[in-house]
Amino acid sequence: MKVITVIGDTDSGKTTLLNYLYEFLKNDGADIMQFKREGDKKDDVVVLLYWHSKKIVICSIGDAMRYIKFGTELAKIERPDILINALTSNISCQELKDLLSWVKEDEMVTPIKIQMAKFKKDYDAQTRQKQEKFQQILGEIEKQ
């Protein structure tokens, strides 16, 4: 199982990026097996899907450990090919690694860091960065 983690501050665009990824995969024919809206604003997703014969779990909730645990437990049960999750910078990477102790170290992809909060006033730069990070994640999925 490959683990892809999107790291950023609160309100930096992690959820937006992973919702964008989910919508892309869904519109590209993914079979949705489980779907749940979560988080305080109910804009986060925890989803299990099949896309191009790959089993994928996406958990966009990175701001609270209880939600992160939900996504990692789903992955532990379902054993997807790819787990894509979010992590707020106030939660350490070590805490996430501890939750994923059952995953082999070489399956952890270098975290994808986003800092879109710096671009709040520059829509073009924010959109460009989202597209670049989206392509980076999509590239990792396609390599699997």
PyMOL commands that set and color helices and strands:
alter all, ss='L'
color gray80, all
select helices_A, chain A and resi 14-27+65-78+93-99+105-107+116-119+123-143
alter helices_A, ss='H'
color red, helices_A
select strands_A, chain A and resi 2-8+31-38+44-51+54-59+82-88+112-113
alter strands_A, ss='S'
color yellow, strands_A
deselect
rebuild
show_as cartoon
